[in-house]
């Protein structure tokens, strides 16, 4: 099987790349062409057709500054589409994505990670939807007004707050894809009990392979699949993949495990590409592995991940082919599965909303 051709023919969906953080960092240093000079060639080399762009809010901008920071980064994503109209397009529905890809453009899907900008006001999820956000998680490592993140699993048993439940319900009504990654164990349970539509874990791994608070247990994976959802495998974070062997083959171990317990239709890719941001902004990876704030504790020595940039994604395809994945199954993992969720949810009002209109 021609791996390069297969990868090029697939509709490749990266469910999580924090590249807008590095674009913003470079903007502030007068390098306003960084996206065109670095990320566009990388995305093209990696065959990425659909790029989910999460907006993450660091500690310096949390609390009072979170909404302002969220909106500024959202505006920067919109500016990219204006700057490079022949290369990228912001997409609000799956039909938009398909149209962008058919025209040779990379589809950009706006997301929020942690939802710090919402604060205590659930109605702001509607504002962010109007701004173009179509994927959202409601906690990161720590606690928000909406839920507890996975970094608190050993110290708290908080799930979704009343505001978090309101945000989740509104997301389902609007047609926003809920992202389970980073949510604490009890919060995941709450969402799986409440959910009536497919959802994503955009950048997670399997607990049975990597014992990490950011990994999902088998029962969680099965329940995500039962809802029609998809687990995106975080290929670029070494301690999520395997701190001692974070290779493309180890990434495929996680993919195979999801396939074994939930089926081929419920796994995708959410590499969580962040290496260049850490190298440029921090001068290297944070000492507190897995959490720059230090809340999650130190995870000891680890090897660099083999998947660092979009151009490395073909290595995952190559590893799947070597492991005996058929062509259609490879395409499902690379993007078809996540696209199915987008077609079912993204920008599509819930049945409850359609019935009331």
C-alpha positions in Angstrom: 0.0 0.0 0.0 1.3 3.5 -1.0 1.3 5.2 2.4 2.0 8.7 1.0 -0.9 8.4 -1.5 -3.3 7.0 1.2 -2.4 9.9 3.5 -2.9 12.4 0.7 -6.2 10.9 -0.3 -7.6 10.9 3.2 -9.6 13.8 4.7 -7.2 14.4 7.6 -8.7 16.0 10.7 -6.4 17.3 13.5 -8.8 17.7 16.4 -6.4 19.7 18.5 -3.4 22.0 17.7 -2.6 25.0 19.8 -0.9 26.9 17.0 -2.9 30.1 17.5 -1.0 30.6 20.8 2.3 30.7 18.9 0.8 32.9 16.1 -0.2 35.4 18.8 3.2 35.2 20.5 4.9 35.9 17.2 2.5 38.7 16.4 3.6 40.5 19.5 7.2 40.3 18.3 6.4 41.8 14.9 6.5 38.4 13.0 3.0 38.7 11.6 3.7 36.3 8.8 4.5 33.4 11.1 1.3 31.5 10.1 2.1 31.7 6.4 5.8 31.0 6.8 5.6 28.2 9.3 2.2 26.7 9.9 0.8 26.7 6.4 3.7 24.7 5.0 3.5 22.3 8.0 -0.2 21.8 7.6 0.2 21.2 3.9 3.1 18.8 4.4 1.0 16.9 7.0 -1.9 16.7 4.6 -4.1 18.4 7.2 -7.5 19.2 5.6 -9.3 20.2 8.8 -7.7 22.0 11.7 -9.5 22.5 15.0 -8.0 25.6 16.6 -8.5 25.6 20.4 -8.3 28.8 22.3 -6.6 28.1 25.6 -6.2 30.8 28.3 -3.1 30.8 30.4 -3.0 31.7 34.1 -2.0 35.3 33.4 -5.3 35.9 31.6 -7.7 33.8 33.6 -10.4 35.3 35.8 -11.1 38.9 34.8 -9.0 38.9 31.6 -10.2 35.5 30.3 -13.1 36.7 28.1 -11.1 39.5 26.6 -8.3 37.1 25.8 -10.7 34.6 24.3 -12.3 37.1 22.0 -8.9 38.5 20.9 -7.6 35.1 19.9 -11.0 34.4 18.2 -10.5 37.6 16.2 -7.0 36.6 15.3 -8.3 33.3 13.8 -10.8 35.3 11.8 -8.0 37.6 10.6 -6.1 34.5 9.4 -9.0 33.7 7.1 -9.0 37.2 5.8 -5.2 37.3 5.3 -5.0 33.9 3.5 -8.4 33.4 1.8 -6.9 31.1 -0.8 -5.5 28.8 1.9 -7.9 28.6 4.8 -11.5 29.2 5.7 -13.3 29.3 9.0 -16.1 26.8 9.0 -19.3 26.7 11.0 -20.8 23.5 9.6 -19.5 20.2 8.2 -20.9 21.3 4.8 -18.6 24.4 5.1 -15.7 22.1 5.8 -16.4 19.9 2.8 -16.7 23.0 0.6 -13.5 24.5 1.8 -11.6 21.2 1.2 -13.1 20.8 -2.2 -11.7 24.3 -3.1 -8.2 23.3 -1.9 -8.4 25.2 1.4 -7.7 24.0 4.9 -10.9 24.2 7.0 -10.4 25.9 10.4 -12.8 25.0 13.2 -12.8 27.3 16.1 -12.7 25.8 19.6 -12.3 26.9 23.2 -10.3 24.8 25.8 -11.4 25.2 29.4 -14.0 27.9 28.7 -12.4 30.3 31.2 -14.0 33.2 29.3 -17.5 32.1 30.2 -16.9 32.5 33.9 -20.2 32.3 35.8 -22.3 33.4 32.8 -23.6 30.4 30.8 -25.3 32.6 28.3 -21.8 33.6 27.0 -21.6 30.2 25.3 -24.2 31.6 22.8 -21.9 34.6 22.3 -19.0 32.4 21.5 -21.1 30.3 19.2 -22.0 33.5 17.3 -18.3 34.3 17.1 -17.8 31.0 15.3 -16.8 28.6 18.1 -18.1 25.1 17.3 -16.1 22.8 19.8 -15.7 23.5 23.5 -14.4 21.9 26.7 -15.3 23.4 30.0 -12.3 22.7 32.2 -8.6 22.4 31.9 -6.4 21.0 34.7 -7.9 23.0 37.5 -11.3 24.2 38.5 -13.6 26.6 36.6 -17.0 27.9 37.5 -18.4 25.1 35.2 -16.5 21.9 36.2 -13.3 20.4 37.7 -10.5 19.4 35.4 -8.6 16.1 35.5 -5.8 17.6 37.5 -8.0 17.6 40.5 -9.1 14.0 40.4 -7.0 13.1 43.4 -8.2 16.0 45.5 -11.8 16.6 44.6 -14.9 14.8 43.3 -16.6 17.7 41.7 -18.4 17.2 38.5 -20.4 19.7 36.5 -21.7 22.7 38.4 -25.2 23.9 37.8 -23.7 26.5 35.4 -21.7 23.7 33.7 -24.9 21.7 33.1 -26.5 24.8 31.7 -23.6 25.3 29.3 -23.6 21.7 28.3 -27.4 21.7 27.6 -27.1 24.9 25.5 -24.2 23.4 23.5 -26.3 20.4 22.6 -29.2 22.7 21.7 -27.1 24.9 19.5 -25.1 22.2 17.7 -21.7 22.7 19.4 -19.5 19.7 19.8 -18.7 19.0 23.5 -15.0 18.1 24.2 -14.5 15.7 27.1 -10.7 16.0 27.1 -9.3 17.6 30.4 -12.6 17.0 32.2 -12.3 15.3 35.6 -13.6 11.8 36.1 -16.8 12.9 37.8 -17.4 15.5 35.2 -17.0 12.9 32.4 -19.6 10.8 34.2 -22.0 13.7 34.4 -21.6 14.5 30.7 -22.1 10.9 29.6 -25.2 10.7 31.8 -26.6 13.9 30.3 -25.6 13.5 26.6 -28.0 12.8 23.8 -25.7 13.7 20.9 -22.2 12.5 19.8 -19.3 14.2 21.4 -15.5 14.2 21.2 -12.5 13.7 23.5 -10.4 15.7 21.1 -6.9 14.9 22.6 -6.8 12.0 25.0 -5.2 8.6 25.4 -6.0 5.2 26.9 -5.6 4.6 30.7 -4.8 1.0 30.3 -1.7 2.0 28.3 -0.7 5.2 30.0 -1.7 5.7 33.6 -2.2 9.4 33.5 -5.1 11.6 34.7 -5.5 12.8 31.1 -6.2 9.3 29.9 -9.6 7.6 29.5 -10.7 4.4 31.1 -12.2 1.6 29.0 -15.7 2.1 30.3 -15.5 5.8 29.5 -14.4 5.0 25.9 -17.2 2.5 25.5 -19.8 5.0 26.7 -18.4 7.7 24.3 -18.7 5.2 21.5 -22.3 4.3 22.5 -23.2 7.9 21.9 -21.6 7.9 18.5 -18.6 9.8 19.8 -14.9 9.7 18.9 -11.7 9.7 21.0 -8.9 11.7 19.4 -5.5 10.3 20.3 -3.0 12.8 21.7 0.1 11.9 19.7 2.4 14.8 20.5 2.6 14.8 24.3 5.1 12.2 25.4 3.7 11.4 28.8 0.2 10.9 27.3 1.6 8.5 24.7 4.3 6.7 26.8 6.9 8.7 28.7 9.6 6.2 27.8 8.6 5.4 24.2 6.4 8.2 22.7 6.7 6.8 19.1 4.2 6.7 16.2 3.9 3.0 16.9 3.0 3.6 20.5 0.3 6.1 19.2 -1.1 3.2 17.2 -1.2 1.1 20.3 -3.7 3.6 21.7 -5.6 3.6 18.4 -5.7 -0.2 18.4 -7.0 -0.3 22.0 -9.9 2.0 21.2 -10.7 -0.1 18.2 -10.5 -3.3 20.2 -13.0 -2.1 22.9 -15.2 0.4 21.0 -14.8 -0.3 17.3 -13.0 1.4 14.3 -15.7 4.1 14.0 -14.8 5.7 17.3 -11.1 6.8 17.2 -9.4 9.7 15.5 -6.4 12.0 15.9 -6.0 15.0 18.2 -2.2 15.2 18.4 -2.0 18.3 20.7 0.9 19.8 18.9 2.6 22.2 21.3 6.4 21.6 21.0 7.2 24.7 19.0 5.2 26.9 21.4 7.1 25.5 24.4 10.4 25.8 22.7 9.8 29.4 21.6 8.0 30.8 24.6 9.4 28.7 27.5 12.7 27.7 26.1 11.7 24.0 26.4 9.0 21.9 28.0 7.7 22.8 31.4 9.3 21.1 34.4 5.8 20.1 35.7 5.0 17.6 33.0 1.5 17.8 31.7 0.7 21.0 33.4 2.6 24.3 33.1 0.9 25.6 36.2 2.3 22.7 38.3 -1.1 21.6 39.5 -0.8 18.1 38.2 2.6 17.3 39.7 5.8 16.2 38.1 5.9 13.1 36.0 9.6 12.3 35.9 11.9 11.8 32.9 10.4 11.3 29.4 11.6 11.0 25.8 10.6 13.5 23.1 7.6 12.6 21.1 8.1 11.3 17.6 5.1 13.3 16.4 6.0 17.0 17.0 4.5 18.8 14.0 1.8 18.4 11.4 4.3 17.2 8.9 5.0 14.1 11.2 1.4 12.9 11.0 2.2 10.7 8.0 4.3 8.6 10.4 1.1 7.5 12.1 -0.4 6.5 8.8 2.7 4.5 8.0 2.6 2.8 11.4 -1.1 1.9 10.9 -0.4 0.4 7.5 2.5 -1.6 8.8 0.2 -2.9 11.6 -2.3 -4.2 9.0 -5.0 -1.4 9.0 -6.9 -1.5 5.8 -7.3 1.6 3.6 -10.8 2.5 4.7 -10.0 2.0 8.3 -6.9 4.3 8.1 -9.1 6.9 6.5 -11.6 6.6 9.3 -8.9 7.2 11.9 -7.3 10.1 10.0 -10.5 12.0 9.7 -13.7 10.3 8.6 -14.8 9.5 12.1 -14.4 13.0 13.4 -16.1 14.3 10.3 -19.1 12.1 11.0 -19.5 13.8 14.4 -19.1 17.2 12.8 -21.8 16.3 10.2 -24.2 15.1 13.0 -23.6 18.0 15.4 -21.6 20.9 14.2 -24.0 23.8 13.6 -27.0 21.5 13.5 -29.6 22.4 16.2 -30.8 19.6 18.4 -34.1 17.8 17.8 -35.5 19.6 20.8 -34.6 23.0 19.2 -35.9 21.9 15.8 -39.2 20.8 17.3 -39.7 24.1 19.2 -39.0 26.3 16.1 
